Amino acid sequence: RDHTLYPAAMFLQGLRLYRKWCRFSSPITQLLILTVVTFGVLAPLICHRLLHSYFYLRRWHLDPMSQEFMKQNQEEGQAALRYFEDLQTPNSSKLSAGMPIRPWLLVTIVTVQRRKEFHYVLQVASRFHRLLQQCGPHCQNYQIFLCNVEQDPGSYQDATLLGTHFAMVSRYKNWEDPDTSVNQFEKEKRDYAFCLEQSLLAYNPEYLLVVEDDAVPEEELFPVLHHLLLARLSKPHLKDALYLKLYHPERLQHYINPEPMRILEWLGLGMFLGPLLSIVYSWASGRPRLTWPIVLFFALYSMGLAELVGRHYLLELRRLAPELYNVVPVTECCMPAMLFSAPSARRVLGYLQGLQCRRGFAKDTALYSLLRTKGERAYVVEPNLVKHVGMFSSLRSNDNPKLL
Ligand SMILES: CC(=O)N[C@H]1[C@@H](OP(=O)(O)OP(=O)(O)OC[C@H]2O[C@@H](n3ccc(=O)[nH]c3=O)[C@H](O)[C@@H]2O)O[C@H](CO)[C@H](O)[C@@H]1O
């Protein structure tokens, strides 16, 4: 007896029973049962632990998952510390003499001190360092640059450690109050502008990737950037963009967002899966005729399922190949990882210098608000190419942060 044939035999038997049942029940009853079973039983059972799904059981899982994330992240911080402690220190002449004259891509990490035990900046820098090593000759013209905007740079041990491995600039010399009349968000913007300016002055790179000190790059960052910069961004409408965002918060990635591109994507999904699922249904129920109401039902069914399970998880499928990554017009919020061409970095610097930030109008909102008035375009890559790990913000106090 061939035991491997059991599942196939069971499937055929089930199909036979199902077809018999279908003959005596109306399609409306069948589709109603399918809807109830999918949305009421299967999806909640499968998805209740998925953080970015509507089925997520926040009350049950949010606290333990947040604690677990922080515990793991602290361990990753320790691992990053060991990474640099074990790494051989390059001699200082190598740090400057080995530098390419004009890097193709400069990665600038903007950092201030916060929650020492997590070593956020070490996590970011160690991952970039390792990815560059793995990338080898393809990334020969890449450079990492640390921009330390801590007011008391002497006390910032992680930055001091990184200064022995990477080129670094410090905005403040000793403990220094930059300007008491300046609010925290204006200071943050000025710090960012300083880092942009220093990167351009010191390296004049072709492309500049400015990352915040809690944005850990994904493994595929460099191959995807290669593809985007060499194949996709050479197209005129993308080439002159003001910036390309490599991260957008997962909680804002749903279809039900006032964004035309997403709505189009959602409709496209329904138009693709609607007919496909209808064909499967017709075949399984033994009804050869496809009717419009059934196609429409499955289109809405798949669109509803995709939204409720979470668009974020569908986007993850795009990681299979660099060609599958989406590049769409940006929306407001957040700039943990921003890619600029040299001319666009100069334009951003000028714009930032002309802006005044405050609570509720931080640098990300300010920059986004400029797009329309200055006639600029900007894009975001999906899925995210960095992971935001900083549960504790250096700008907004929160002693008990949660993943959502
Ligand atoms: C994940 C996420 O949504 N992050 C956004 C959020 O940051 P957060 O509120 O998460 O703040 P954060 O602690 O991640 O700091 C953002 C960046 O500002 C830097 N920093 C901090 C303090 C300072 O005095 N000077 C300075 O330059 C810091 O090193 C980091 O690179 O809001 C900011 C605007 O306010 C930006 O839009 C961030 O992208």
The ligand as a Tripos MOL2 file, in Angstrom:
@<TRIPOS>MOLECULE
LIG
   39    41     1     0     0
SMALL
NO_CHARGES

@<TRIPOS>ATOM
      1 C1         10.4390   55.4740   13.1050 C.3       1 LIG1
      2 C2          9.9690   56.8540   13.0190 C.2       1 LIG1
      3 O1          8.8260   57.0980   12.7540 O.2       1 LIG1
      4 N1         10.8650   57.8390   13.2640 N.am      1 LIG1
      5 C3         10.5200   59.2150   13.1100 C.3       1 LIG1
      6 C4         10.2700   59.8770   14.4760 C.3       1 LIG1
      7 O2         11.4290   59.7360   15.2660 O.3       1 LIG1
      8 P1         11.4420   59.2300   16.7730 P.3       1 LIG1
      9 O3         10.4230   59.9420   17.5840 O.co2     1 LIG1
     10 O4         11.3810   57.7530   16.7710 O.co2     1 LIG1
     11 O5         12.8630   59.7580   17.2240 O.3       1 LIG1
     12 P2         14.3000   59.0740   17.1720 P.3       1 LIG1
     13 O6         14.7870   58.9490   18.5550 O.co2     1 LIG1
     14 O7         14.2980   57.8820   16.3230 O.co2     1 LIG1
     15 O8         15.1350   60.2310   16.4660 O.3       1 LIG1
     16 C5         15.0910   60.4640   15.1010 C.3       1 LIG1
     17 C6         16.4540   60.9370   14.6220 C.3       1 LIG1
     18 O9         16.7270   62.2180   15.1200 O.3       1 LIG1
     19 C7         18.0340   62.2460   15.6500 C.3       1 LIG1
     20 N2         18.0720   63.2890   16.6850 N.ar      1 LIG1
     21 C8         17.4630   63.1290   17.8800 C.ar      1 LIG1
     22 C9         17.5260   64.0980   18.8500 C.ar      1 LIG1
     23 C10        18.2250   65.2900   18.5520 C.ar      1 LIG1
     24 O10        18.3270   66.1960   19.3700 O.2       1 LIG1
     25 N3         18.8130   65.4320   17.3400 N.ar      1 LIG1
     26 C11        18.7370   64.4640   16.3860 C.ar      1 LIG1
     27 O11        19.2830   64.6210   15.3080 O.2       1 LIG1
     28 C12        18.2710   60.8520   16.1590 C.3       1 LIG1
     29 O12        19.6380   60.5790   16.2290 O.3       1 LIG1
     30 C13        17.6150   60.0360   15.0760 C.3       1 LIG1
     31 O13        18.5070   59.8500   14.0150 O.3       1 LIG1
     32 O14         9.9990   61.2630   14.2780 O.3       1 LIG1
     33 C14        11.0590   62.0080   13.6200 C.3       1 LIG1
     34 C15        10.5990   63.4390   13.4600 C.3       1 LIG1
     35 O15        10.5250   64.0630   14.6950 O.3       1 LIG1
     36 C16        11.4090   61.4040   12.2700 C.3       1 LIG1
     37 O16        10.3840   61.5890   11.3440 O.3       1 LIG1
     38 C17        11.6820   59.9250   12.4380 C.3       1 LIG1
     39 O17        11.9190   59.3390   11.1730 O.3       1 LIG1
@<TRIPOS>BOND
     1     1     2 1
     2     2     3 2
     3     2     4 1
     4     4     5 1
     5     5     6 1
     6     5    38 1
     7     6     7 1
     8     6    32 1
     9     7     8 1
    10     8     9 2
    11     8    10 1
    12     8    11 1
    13    11    12 1
    14    12    13 2
    15    12    14 1
    16    12    15 1
    17    15    16 1
    18    16    17 1
    19    17    18 1
    20    17    30 1
    21    18    19 1
    22    19    20 1
    23    19    28 1
    24    20    21 ar
    25    20    26 ar
    26    21    22 ar
    27    22    23 ar
    28    23    24 2
    29    23    25 ar
    30    25    26 ar
    31    26    27 2
    32    28    29 1
    33    28    30 1
    34    30    31 1
    35    32    33 1
    36    33    34 1
    37    33    36 1
    38    34    35 1
    39    36    37 1
    40    36    38 1
    41    38    39 1
@<TRIPOS>SUBSTRUCTURE
     1 LIG1         1 GROUP 0 **** ****
